[in-house]
Amino acid sequence: MEARYALPGSGRYRRIRAGILLTGLSIFAQLYFFQPILGGLTSAFSIEGASASLTVSMGTVGMSIGLFTAVFAGDLIGRRRLMVVSMLVSSVVTIAHVLVGSYPLLLALCLVKGVVLSGVSAVALPYLTEEIAPQRLGQVIAVYLSGNTIGGMGGRVLSIFASNWGGWQASALAIGGISLLLGIVFTLIFPASLNFTPQRVSAQVRFRRMRVFLSTPYFIALYAIGAAIMGVFVSVYNYLSFLLEGPAYRLPHYLVALIFLMYMVGVVGSMVVGRLSDRREPSVLLRECLVLYLFGVALMSIPTLPTVIGGLGVHTFAFFACHTLASRLVSTHAGIGKTSATCLYWLVYYLGSSVVGYLTGLVYFRWGWLAFTGVIALLLAGALVVAWRYVGREAVVPALE
């Protein structure tokens, strides 16, 4: 049967673009709102900075765990229904953060939140590749990832100002309440799939497909790149506030909050490469953006405020550009295994965030900023080598049943 793509200019196309933007706003605001207030958590619970970062890491670990369940649910109950459940339930879990009184319980709730949030990440890209015409796919994926960017930025900035008013609990209440409203609007406007019929895919078939992807160098390379770029990105935003508020710069908290406005540069990165990837080879663009990413980290390693902030801008632009390209390459070359391939990408992506985001904190608090930037530069250099060696123009697409 011929695919019934949403046509540019149609009401359905506009509702898909608007709805997919809302998912990013909600999901990433909830996932990362603790990141800029880690210092406040250290005081509230009498813990160290690296331990405070576990509020972010546990959320991303939960995302990784939940993806395995979500990938089956998406095929069984449908893409839209899973996204609706994920957005509404996750906002309630975020609001429930305010009820906890111990740090271990807070971490447990962050884990649960991540599991619930995974429903959107598991099926959003497969939904878009099925419902949007290929010649406009890059632009709409860029809208989705821009929503992630704006949500992450807005959630962090709102979190800082709310915490100044009422502590971390006020941040959780504000983010959860707004996310609940976004979930309700999403439920009202987002259209159901026309090119996908929910069906039961056996676990045996699903895991067989995953094994195929995990034995194909092309996909292994993209997964490794996703883990590296996300791990570096989260690490920088986890610990940069400690540097800027510390003895080297002594910036006030409200000025440090403004660094998260740099996420707008990420929106530009997603939109620019989204359009370019519709006209140029995405694998070539990916290698170029990884080089730019390395340059941004090199700038940040120079211990002056202008170079740190300038490098942060380059780093942010390049991360979102790389992520847009890598996620597109995974989704468009996976054939009938889109959901499985995308699930694995997000799984490794969030594991990279969790593991690298925590371990680089140990490096920073023991050896300082220069050692920290050296470690993340090595990770990006490895990603560039992998991209150059394995992510070429001709993707080796595995045969799937």
C-alpha angles and dihedrals in degrees: 000000000000115000115253100217123191105253122224110260094025122120091242092053091051092048091051091051093047094044096047089050090055092053091058093046092053103037099048096041088057096042098052109025091108093057099084094042099052089117090058091051091053088057097041095051101024094239136136125264095251089051091050089056088065088081086069095037094050090053091053092044087054089052089053093049094045094051091073091057094039094053090061094041092052092058093042105044100021137261099268097046092051092050091049092051091046095052096045099042095043091056090054090050090050091052088050089062088084091066097062122096104184132062097231090053090049090053090049091053091048088055092051090047091054092050091053094044091055091078092078096044092050096058110018097089095042088050092052095046089051099045105034124071112251093241090060098034096098092054094050093045086052089054090052093049091044087057087053089051096047091043092051092047097043093045092052095047093045089047092056095050093043091050091052087057102040111358127253090316090064089052092053092047094049095047094044094048094050091045090053090055091048090050092053092050090047091053090053099048111027114101125226121248118276097183099046131066118197110246139165112256112189119242088237092059092043094052091043089057091048091052089052092053091045090053095048111092092212093060095037088056093051091048091050091049091050092052093048098047093045093045091052093045096051091043093056095049092043095058108021091086090058089054095047094046092043131089095283096065109359094203116176118252095250091056092048087054088064092066087077089064083073084081087082086071085058090055088056090048093053094046095045096050091038089063094038092052090059088061106026133048106276094212091058091047090051093057091047092051092049089056088051090049091055090050090054092053090048090054092050091054091065104093101231126102096237093052093045092051094040091049090049090057093051091044092052095047092048095047095055091043091053093045093050091052098042094048091048092051091051095048098043096048099044098085113197089349095071095127094047094045093047091046090055091048093053091042094057091037092058094040087055089051093050100043100036092039091057100038095048087055089061088052093049097048093046105037106015140236099312093055089045093054090044092057095048091046089056090052092052092046088055091050090052092051090050092049092049093048103040112016102072134153093273112061116206100227113201121229110249132190 
